Amino acid sequence: MLRGKTRRDRRETTDPLDAAQEDRVRAVLALGGVPHADLPDGVQQVRLKLLERAADGREAPRDVSAWAAVVASNLAMDWHRARRRQERLGERLAVLWREATDEDGAESRALSMAVTQGLDALPDTQRQVVVLRFYADLPVRAIADELGIPEGTVKSRLHTAVRVLRTRLHEGEVV
């Protein structure tokens, strides 16, 4: 029991960002165009990077506040890059859908619409891997590299998303 209290006490006192630094990180993210809803995640990512730095045995930055602001700025740029990548994929999907509907009949259009609605209902993380795998025709390794996640995570998300899509298509009697 004593051991649990000391761990809890250590966790509370070893927060790498104080309130002023956290506010600065939020401000940098907001000025960088990151939506308000994503600000807490950005602060957590900065905190995580600082903790990873300490865990790797590297010394703490001389000015944690300035370092955190630079990391937050980089996160904001990454957020915009990811958003642009999603927009490009959406445009590419729209072109592919238009091409498919021009060439195929009504039955194919109904299937395309059902798949599109199913994709829209998926969480963003699952939708990303499905689109990259089946529409961009990328292998699992390339998807993992593109998204910066492990291959096993890509496979898991693909499996879950395909299972959900299959169920929805069968429930809607499309397939």
RAKAFEN-V972000 format. One record per run of one state. SS is the DSSP state (h for helix, s for strand, l for the rest). FROM is the first residue (numbers start at 0). TO is the last residue. If there is no record, write none. Layout:
SS:FROM:TO ; SS:FROM:TO
This chain:
l:0:0 ; h:1:12 ; l:13:17 ; h:18:30 ; l:31:34 ; h:35:54 ; l:55:62 ; h:63:102 ; l:103:104 ; h:105:120 ; l:121:122 ; h:123:134 ; l:135:138 ; h:139:146 ; l:147:149 ; h:150:170 ; l:171:174
